[in-house]
Amino acid sequence: MDFVNVFLPMLLYICGIILLIVLIVLGIKLIGILDKVERVVDNVEDKVNSLNGAFSIIDRTTDSIISIGNTVVSAVNSLTTRVLNKKKKYEEDE
C-alpha cells in the first residue's frame, strides 16, 4: 500500500509535467501559425483595397444605367397614360 501512495502521485506529477511541456510547445507553434495567418490576411486586404477603384467605377456605371432606365420607363409610362386617357375622352365624347 505504501508503494501505491508513493508511485501514483509521482506518476501524476510526471504526466502533468509532460502535459505542460506539450502545451507550451503547441502554444509556441500556434503563435507562429497566427503570425503567418496575419501576413496572409494583410496581403488579401491589400489586394482587395487595390480593387476598390474598379468597384467604385462599376458602381457609378450601374447607377447611371439604372437612372437612364428609370427615365425611359417613366417616359413610356406617361406616354401610355396619355394615349389611354385620350382614348377614354374620345369614347366619352362620342
Backbone as JSON, one array per atom type, in Angstrom:
{
  "sequence": "MDFVNVFLPMLLYICGIILLIVLIVLGIKLIGILDKVERVVDNVEDKVNSLNGAFSIIDRTTDSIISIGNTVVSAVNSLTTRVLNKKKKYEEDE",
  "N": [[0.82, -1.19, 0.0], [2.0, 1.14, 0.66], [3.67, 1.53, -1.45], [1.9, 2.21, -3.55], [0.9, 4.64, -2.63], [3.14, 6.23, -2.97], [3.94, 5.85, -5.63], [1.74, 6.49, -7.38], [1.17, 9.38, -7.02], [3.66, 10.3, -7.97], [3.6, 9.39, -10.6], [1.42, 10.87, -11.55], [2.47, 13.48, -11.3], [4.58, 13.35, -13.17], [3.13, 12.91, -15.55], [1.7, 15.3, -15.57], [3.79, 17.18, -15.88], [4.74, 16.43, -18.41], [2.44, 16.97, -19.94], [2.28, 19.74, -19.54], [4.62, 20.59, -20.84], [4.05, 19.78, -23.47], [1.83, 21.39, -24.01], [3.02, 23.93, -23.89], [4.76, 23.79, -26.11], [2.86, 23.46, -28.16], [1.55, 25.91, -27.89], [3.56, 27.71, -28.65], [3.91, 26.94, -31.34], [1.37, 27.58, -32.26], [1.38, 30.36, -32.02], [3.24, 30.97, -34.02], [1.8, 30.07, -36.27], [-0.37, 31.82, -36.2], [0.94, 34.22, -36.76], [1.66, 33.78, -39.45], [-0.9, 33.58, -40.58], [-1.81, 36.15, -40.11], [-0.14, 37.62, -41.81], [-1.03, 36.66, -44.29], [-3.69, 37.53, -44.27], [-3.3, 40.3, -44.22], [-2.11, 40.61, -46.74], [-4.21, 39.82, -48.43], [-6.03, 41.81, -47.77], [-4.72, 44.09, -48.74], [-4.8, 43.53, -51.49], [-7.55, 43.53, -51.97], [-8.16, 46.18, -51.33], [-6.86, 47.41, -53.44], [-8.59, 46.96, -55.5], [-10.75, 48.58, -55.01], [-11.11, 50.98, -56.43], [-11.86, 50.11, -59.01], [-14.26, 48.85, -58.37], [-15.76, 51.04, -57.5], [-16.0, 52.49, -59.88], [-17.52, 50.68, -61.4], [-19.81, 50.68, -59.84], [-20.71, 53.36, -60.1], [-21.23, 53.35, -62.85], [-23.31, 51.44, -63.08], [-25.23, 52.75, -61.56], [-25.76, 55.0, -63.18], [-26.76, 53.74, -65.47], [-29.06, 52.58, -64.43], [-30.44, 54.89, -63.75], [-30.89, 56.02, -66.3], [-32.46, 53.99, -67.37], [-34.69, 54.14, -65.66], [-35.65, 56.66, -66.37], [-36.4, 56.23, -69.05], [-38.41, 54.28, -68.71], [-40.23, 55.75, -67.21], [-40.93, 57.73, -69.08], [-42.14, 56.16, -71.1], [-44.25, 55.15, -69.64], [-45.7, 57.5, -68.99], [-46.39, 58.31, -71.59], [-48.0, 56.16, -72.4], [-50.06, 56.45, -70.55], [-51.12, 58.93, -71.34], [-52.04, 58.3, -73.91], [-54.0, 56.39, -73.34], [-55.74, 57.93, -71.77], [-56.58, 59.85, -73.63], [-57.92, 58.18, -75.36], [-60.0, 57.32, -73.73], [-61.33, 59.77, -73.28], [-62.08, 60.33, -75.91], [-63.86, 58.23, -76.37], [-65.8, 58.87, -74.49], [-66.74, 61.31, -75.42], [-68.09, 60.59, -77.72]],
  "CA": [[0.0, 0.0, 0.0], [2.92, 2.27, 0.72], [4.18, 1.71, -2.82], [0.86, 2.88, -4.31], [0.85, 6.03, -2.16], [4.31, 6.95, -3.47], [4.04, 5.71, -7.08], [0.67, 7.19, -8.1], [1.42, 10.83, -7.12], [4.82, 10.52, -8.81], [3.12, 9.17, -11.96], [0.6, 12.03, -11.89], [3.37, 14.62, -11.49], [5.29, 13.16, -14.44], [2.15, 13.15, -16.62], [1.43, 16.74, -15.56], [4.94, 17.87, -16.46], [4.73, 16.14, -19.85], [1.32, 17.72, -20.5], [2.66, 21.15, -19.54], [5.61, 20.79, -21.9], [3.34, 19.65, -24.76], [1.01, 22.59, -24.19], [3.92, 25.05, -24.2], [5.21, 23.62, -27.5], [1.71, 23.76, -29.01], [1.31, 27.35, -27.82], [4.58, 28.38, -29.47], [3.57, 26.68, -32.73], [0.16, 28.34, -32.55], [1.79, 31.76, -32.23], [3.84, 31.02, -35.36], [0.73, 29.93, -37.26], [-1.13, 33.07, -36.19], [1.73, 35.22, -37.48], [1.51, 33.5, -40.88], [-2.27, 33.92, -40.95], [-1.89, 37.6, -40.12], [0.5, 38.08, -43.04], [-1.91, 36.33, -45.42], [-4.85, 38.43, -44.21], [-2.84, 41.62, -44.64], [-1.91, 40.54, -48.18], [-5.54, 39.81, -49.06], [-6.62, 43.13, -47.57], [-4.07, 44.99, -49.7], [-5.31, 43.23, -52.83], [-8.94, 43.99, -52.03], [-8.14, 47.64, -51.36], [-6.43, 47.86, -54.77], [-9.74, 46.83, -56.4], [-11.82, 49.5, -54.63], [-11.33, 51.93, -57.53], [-12.63, 49.44, -60.07], [-15.61, 48.64, -57.87], [-16.48, 52.32, -57.48], [-16.35, 52.8, -61.27], [-18.63, 49.8, -61.77], [-20.98, 51.16, -59.1], [-21.19, 54.59, -60.75], [-21.78, 52.98, -64.16], [-24.61, 50.8, -62.9], [-26.17, 53.77, -61.11], [-26.17, 55.82, -64.32], [-27.6, 52.9, -66.33], [-30.36, 52.47, -63.76], [-31.09, 56.2, -63.88], [-31.36, 56.12, -67.68], [-33.57, 53.03, -67.5], [-35.86, 54.69, -64.96], [-36.15, 57.77, -67.18], [-37.08, 55.65, -70.22], [-39.65, 53.63, -68.24], [-41.15, 56.82, -66.83], [-41.43, 58.35, -70.31], [-43.07, 55.22, -71.74], [-45.43, 55.09, -68.79], [-46.5, 58.71, -69.16], [-46.94, 58.27, -72.94], [-49.1, 55.19, -72.39], [-51.16, 57.04, -69.78], [-51.73, 59.97, -72.18], [-52.79, 57.66, -75.01], [-55.2, 55.77, -72.78], [-56.65, 58.99, -71.35], [-57.18, 60.42, -74.85], [-58.86, 57.19, -75.89], [-61.19, 57.36, -72.87], [-62.03, 61.03, -73.57], [-62.66, 60.19, -77.22], [-65.03, 57.35, -76.24], [-66.84, 59.57, -73.72], [-67.29, 62.35, -76.28], [-68.97, 60.01, -78.72]],
  "C": [[0.87, 1.25, 0.0], [3.47, 2.58, -0.67], [3.19, 2.5, -3.67], [0.79, 4.35, -3.91], [2.03, 6.86, -2.66], [4.32, 6.95, -5.0], [2.99, 6.53, -7.83], [0.86, 8.71, -8.12], [2.62, 11.14, -8.02], [4.43, 10.36, -10.28], [2.28, 10.36, -12.43], [1.46, 13.27, -12.11], [4.11, 14.53, -12.82], [4.34, 13.42, -15.61], [1.81, 14.65, -16.7], [2.55, 17.54, -16.18], [4.98, 17.66, -17.97], [3.62, 16.93, -20.54], [1.64, 19.22, -20.58], [3.66, 21.47, -20.65], [4.95, 20.73, -23.28], [2.51, 20.89, -25.02], [1.86, 23.82, -24.5], [4.39, 24.97, -25.64], [4.06, 23.95, -28.45], [1.4, 25.26, -29.01], [2.3, 28.12, -28.68], [4.3, 28.16, -30.95], [2.33, 27.46, -33.15], [0.47, 29.82, -32.78], [2.42, 31.92, -33.61], [2.79, 30.94, -36.45], [-0.08, 31.21, -37.34], [-0.38, 34.2, -36.88], [1.61, 35.03, -38.99], [0.12, 33.88, -41.37], [-2.43, 35.44, -41.03], [-1.25, 38.19, -41.39], [-0.39, 37.82, -44.26], [-3.11, 37.27, -45.43], [-4.46, 39.84, -44.63], [-2.65, 41.68, -46.15], [-3.25, 40.59, -48.92], [-6.19, 41.18, -48.92], [-6.02, 44.16, -48.52], [-4.62, 44.78, -51.11], [-6.75, 43.7, -52.99], [-8.99, 45.51, -52.11], [-7.69, 48.17, -52.73], [-7.58, 47.78, -55.77], [-10.87, 47.8, -56.08], [-12.12, 50.51, -55.73], [-12.17, 51.34, -58.64], [-14.07, 49.23, -59.63], [-16.41, 49.94, -57.83], [-16.87, 52.74, -58.89], [-17.54, 51.96, -61.72], [-19.91, 50.27, -61.08], [-21.56, 52.41, -59.74], [-21.84, 54.27, -62.1], [-23.17, 52.35, -64.02], [-25.64, 51.81, -62.4], [-26.66, 54.63, -62.27], [-27.06, 55.01, -65.27], [-29.0, 52.75, -65.73], [-31.13, 53.78, -63.88], [-31.66, 56.38, -65.29], [-32.55, 55.19, -67.9], [-34.83, 53.53, -66.82], [-36.48, 55.84, -65.75], [-36.93, 57.24, -68.38], [-38.4, 55.01, -69.8], [-40.68, 54.69, -67.85], [-41.74, 57.49, -68.06], [-42.43, 57.44, -71.01], [-44.36, 55.14, -70.94], [-46.31, 56.32, -68.97], [-47.12, 58.76, -70.56], [-48.13, 57.32, -73.01], [-50.3, 55.76, -71.65], [-51.87, 58.11, -70.61], [-52.58, 59.35, -73.28], [-54.07, 57.05, -74.47], [-56.2, 56.82, -72.33], [-57.32, 59.64, -72.54], [-58.23, 59.48, -75.42], [-60.14, 57.2, -75.06], [-61.99, 58.63, -73.13], [-62.74, 60.95, -74.92], [-63.93, 59.33, -77.15], [-66.14, 58.05, -75.47], [-67.49, 60.66, -74.58], [-68.29, 61.8, -77.28], [-70.2, 59.55, -78.03]]
}
